[in-house]
Amino acid sequence: MEWNDVRIFLEVARGRSFGEAARRLDVSHPTVGRRIKVLEDEARQPLFRRTKDGLVLTDAGDAVLALAESMEDSAMSMERRLTGNDQRLEGILRISSADWFAGYVLAPVLAELTRLHPAVVPEVIASYRLLDLSRRDADVAFRIVPFSEPDIVQRRLMRISYGVYASAETVRALHDDPASAGVILMNTAQSHFPDVAWVLDRFPRSRRVFTSTSRSVQAQMCLRGVGIAVLPRPLGDAVSGLQRIDTPDHPPTRDIWVGYHQDLRHMDRLRAMLDIADTMLSASERA
């Protein structure tokens, strides 16, 4: 059984379709079908059956799944350890963070990294999703919640302050009628964010007018007069045309955590980036 075929099997099992597996692996749909057929011929029985909700594992496929996941764990461990022992200050460094953090906090760090080490190529995966570091979805991640996965080295990097922002037009409307301005929020999947509860409590008469998983999109909608928004101050203060509104108390702050798999602790390009981040971001937090 070849590892490439096992990878395809796992992606089909997770995505429940040949098309989704093809997209994730960047191969053609027919290639996925052919490789699954090879595995089924070797097993001499079907590994998947079609349902109205997509492909599901047969009993035989379910038995193969645990073995396939064990092969994946071994392959990923080998890849991480080989990469982690790479002492060269060159190559791609895959970084996961929210879009606003990458654009308004991390960008100077990455610019300094490329200035000092031109052969290192930072690759930012700007997403609110929590990527799997053990599967090398990213080499390092910055996020506002601590890591719960095993074998992750993590630490608190800095604390981010938030503020309430609005366009000049919205500020004037608020003075005339505090209920006239709507609120821009994280979408319902992120409704547990403390700033969502905070702004709804402070502006109880304001209606919800826009939601998004992207703080940068929220800032742009706020700038265009759609409503008020709670934004990270590095983002809100940097967007020309937004005004920060004074409130009796401030929105909740958030800690930024940085984490990477322990197998990558000796990767020189990762260490170089973290050293620069410690120096620049710790200084900016004190300021």
WOCOR-V753927 format. One record per backbone hydrogen bond with DSSP energy under -1.0 kcal/mol. NH is the residue of the N-H (numbers start at 0). CO is the residue of the C=O. If there is no record, write none. Layout:
BEGIN
NH | CO
NH | CO
END
This chain:
BEGIN
5 | 1
6 | 2
7 | 3
8 | 4
9 | 5
10 | 6
11 | 7
12 | 8
13 | 9
14 | 10
15 | 11
20 | 16
21 | 17
22 | 18
23 | 19
24 | 20
25 | 21
26 | 21
31 | 27
32 | 28
33 | 29
34 | 30
35 | 31
36 | 32
37 | 33
38 | 34
39 | 35
40 | 36
41 | 37
42 | 38
43 | 39
44 | 39
48 | 55
50 | 53
53 | 50
54 | 15
55 | 48
57 | 46
61 | 57
62 | 58
63 | 59
64 | 60
67 | 63
68 | 64
69 | 65
70 | 66
71 | 67
72 | 68
73 | 69
74 | 70
75 | 71
76 | 72
77 | 73
78 | 74
79 | 75
80 | 76
81 | 77
82 | 78
83 | 79
84 | 80
85 | 82
89 | 87
90 | 118
92 | 120
94 | 122
95 | 139
96 | 124
101 | 97
102 | 98
103 | 99
104 | 100
105 | 100
109 | 105
110 | 106
111 | 107
112 | 108
113 | 109
114 | 110
115 | 111
116 | 112
119 | 116
120 | 90
122 | 92
124 | 94
126 | 96
135 | 132
136 | 131
138 | 93
139 | 93
140 | 258
141 | 95
142 | 256
152 | 259
154 | 257
156 | 255
157 | 255
159 | 253
162 | 230
164 | 228
165 | 242
170 | 166
171 | 167
172 | 168
173 | 169
174 | 170
175 | 171
176 | 172
179 | 176
182 | 206
183 | 227
184 | 209
189 | 186
190 | 187
192 | 189
195 | 192
196 | 192
197 | 193
198 | 194
199 | 195
200 | 196
201 | 197
202 | 198
205 | 202
208 | 182
209 | 182
211 | 184
217 | 213
218 | 214
219 | 215
220 | 216
221 | 217
222 | 218
223 | 219
224 | 221
225 | 220
227 | 181
228 | 164
230 | 162
232 | 160
234 | 231
235 | 231
236 | 232
241 | 238
242 | 165
244 | 163
253 | 159
255 | 157
256 | 142
257 | 154
258 | 140
259 | 152
261 | 150
263 | 260
264 | 261
266 | 263
267 | 85
270 | 266
271 | 267
272 | 268
273 | 269
274 | 270
275 | 271
276 | 272
277 | 273
278 | 274
279 | 275
280 | 276
281 | 277
282 | 278
283 | 279
284 | 280
285 | 281
286 | 282
END
